[in-house]
């Protein structure tokens, strides 16, 4: 009578498989560390650019406040680059965190390994690699973490420059007139500034709320991204 071979679900990892997963985890941590350094670089560029603009504008009472506006373009550019880099970083970070939660944590707690759907999720991510978050989500998270404070400091510096130089402002009319840039009235410049800050603040709040909803939907668990 011929024996019937039945394919069985694995109940444990072999030593070779554990070694392979350990090397895979090390690789993902290394890549996430490299990309995290690249994130820090763009943040540092934004801080240095803002510091240089503040130094120029506050160097004397007659110095122009225009550098504080121009630096906003640079900050936006660095923010855009950082959001793009964050999408890459998030892939490596999510994979490493996924293995920590489903492989290393059960091993350390001696609860036994979980041979559930997490392996299929990780395998699919390697077979069909893609970003885990959208561009606006990435930007909203970076604004929440770093750039909101940079933008608020830029705004405070610009308003402070208008208020105190070349002498303390006396009324609202004088304040808005100091914001004039060539033929563009100060009211327009200030209104654009309010829209600029409001957009990034709204985006940050929206992404923060949506992330919180996603966490509650998963029951507080960790997802890929």
C-alpha positions in Angstrom: 0.0 0.0 0.0 1.4 3.3 -1.0 2.0 5.8 1.7 0.2 9.1 1.3 2.5 12.1 2.0 0.6 14.9 3.8 2.0 18.4 3.8 2.0 19.7 7.3 2.1 23.2 8.7 5.5 23.9 10.3 5.4 23.9 14.1 8.9 25.2 14.8 11.7 27.0 13.1 14.9 25.2 12.2 18.3 26.5 13.3 19.0 27.6 9.7 15.7 29.5 9.5 16.3 31.3 12.8 19.7 32.3 11.6 18.3 33.5 8.3 15.6 35.6 10.1 18.3 37.0 12.4 20.4 38.2 9.4 17.3 39.5 7.7 16.4 41.5 10.8 19.9 42.9 11.1 19.7 44.0 7.4 16.4 45.8 7.9 17.7 47.6 11.1 20.8 48.7 9.2 18.8 50.1 6.3 16.4 51.9 8.6 19.3 53.4 10.5 20.9 54.7 7.3 17.6 56.2 6.1 17.0 57.7 9.6 20.3 59.5 9.3 19.2 60.9 5.9 16.0 62.2 7.6 18.1 63.9 10.2 20.2 65.6 7.5 17.3 67.4 5.9 16.0 68.5 9.3 19.5 69.9 10.1 19.6 71.7 6.7 16.3 73.4 7.6 17.5 74.4 11.0 20.8 75.8 9.7 19.0 77.7 6.9 16.6 79.2 9.3 19.4 80.2 11.7 21.3 81.9 8.8 18.2 83.8 7.7 17.5 85.0 11.3 21.2 86.1 11.7 21.0 88.1 8.5 17.6 89.7 9.3 18.5 90.6 12.9 22.0 91.7 12.2 20.9 95.3 12.3 17.8 97.4 12.5 18.0 98.3 8.9 18.4 94.7 7.7 15.6 93.4 5.5 13.1 90.8 6.8 13.0 89.2 3.3 15.5 86.4 4.2 12.9 85.1 6.7 10.4 84.7 3.9 12.8 83.3 1.4 14.0 80.6 3.8 10.4 79.4 3.9 10.9 78.1 0.3 14.0 76.2 1.4 12.2 74.8 4.5 9.4 73.6 2.2 11.9 72.0 -0.2 13.7 70.2 2.6 10.4 69.1 4.0 9.4 67.7 0.6 12.7 65.8 0.4 12.3 64.5 3.9 8.8 63.2 3.2 10.1 61.3 0.3 12.9 59.8 2.3 10.5 59.0 5.1 8.5 56.7 2.8 11.7 54.7 2.2 12.6 54.7 5.9 9.2 53.6 6.9 9.5 50.4 4.8 12.6 49.2 6.5 11.4 50.3 10.0 8.0 48.6 9.5 9.6 45.3 8.5 12.0 45.3 11.5 9.2 46.2 13.9 7.1 43.5 12.4 9.7 40.9 13.1 10.3 42.2 16.6 6.6 41.9 17.5 5.9 38.5 15.9 9.2 36.7 16.2 11.5 38.1 18.8 8.9 39.1 21.4 7.3 35.6 21.6 10.8 34.1 21.7 11.8 36.3 24.7 8.5 35.7 26.5 8.8 32.0 25.8 5.2 31.9 24.5 6.1 29.9 21.5 6.3 31.2 18.0 3.3 32.5 16.2 2.9 30.8 12.9 0.1 33.0 11.8 -0.6 35.4 9.0 2.3 37.7 9.9 4.7 35.5 7.9 2.5 35.8 4.8 2.3 39.6 5.3 6.0 39.9 5.5 6.6 37.6 2.5 4.1 39.5 0.4 6.0 42.7 1.3 9.2 41.2 0.0 7.5 39.7 -3.1 5.7 42.9 -4.0 7.6 45.8 -2.3 5.8 49.1 -2.2 5.5 52.2 0.0 3.5 51.6 3.2 2.3 55.2 3.5 1.4 57.9 1.0 3.3 61.1 0.3 1.0 63.4 2.2 0.9 61.0 5.2 4.7 61.0 5.3 4.8 64.8 5.1 2.2 65.1 7.8 4.2 62.9 10.1 7.4 64.9 9.6 5.6 68.1 10.2 4.2 66.8 13.4 7.6 65.5 14.6 9.9 68.4 13.5 8.8 70.9 10.9 5.9 72.4 12.8 8.3 73.8 15.4 10.6 75.1 12.7 7.7 76.9 10.9 6.5 78.4 14.2 10.0 79.7 15.0 10.2 81.2 11.4 6.8 82.8 11.9 7.7 84.2 15.3 11.0 85.6 14.0 9.3 87.3 11.0 6.6 88.9 13.2 9.2 89.9 15.7 11.3 91.6 13.0 8.3 93.6 11.8 7.4 94.6 15.3 10.8 95.9 16.5 12.8 97.1 13.5 13.7 99.7 12.6 11.8 100.9 15.6 8.9 99.5 17.7 5.7 99.5 15.7 3.0 102.0 16.7 -0.1 100.6 15.1 -1.5 97.9 12.9 -1.3 100.1 9.7 2.5 100.5 10.2 2.9 96.8 10.9 1.2 95.8 7.7 3.1 98.4 5.7 6.4 97.0 6.9 5.4 93.7 5.3 5.2 95.3 1.9 7.5 93.7 -0.7 7.8 95.9 -3.8 4.4 96.3 -5.4 2.9 93.5 -3.2 0.9 94.9 -0.3 1.8 93.8 3.2 -1.8 92.5 3.7 -1.3 90.0 0.9 2.1 88.8 2.2 0.6 88.3 5.7 -2.4 86.5 4.3 -0.2 84.2 2.3 1.8 83.5 5.4 -1.3 82.6 7.4 -2.4 80.2 4.6 1.1 78.7 4.5 1.2 77.9 8.2 -2.5 76.9 8.3 -2.0 74.3 5.5 0.8 72.5 7.2 -0.9 72.7 10.6 -4.1 71.3 9.1 -2.2 68.5 7.3 -0.4 67.5 10.5 -3.6 67.4 12.5 -5.4 65.4 9.9 -2.7 62.8 9.5 -2.3 62.5 13.3 -6.1 61.9 13.7 -6.1 59.4 10.9 -3.1 57.5 12.3 -4.9 57.3 15.7 -8.1 55.9 13.9 -6.0 53.3 12.2 -4.4 52.2 15.5 -7.8 51.9 17.1 -9.1 49.9 14.1 -6.2 47.4 14.6 -7.0 47.2 18.3 -3.8 48.9 19.3 -1.7 46.5 17.3 1.3 47.3 15.1 0.7 47.4 11.4 3.0 47.4 8.4 3.5 51.2 8.1 
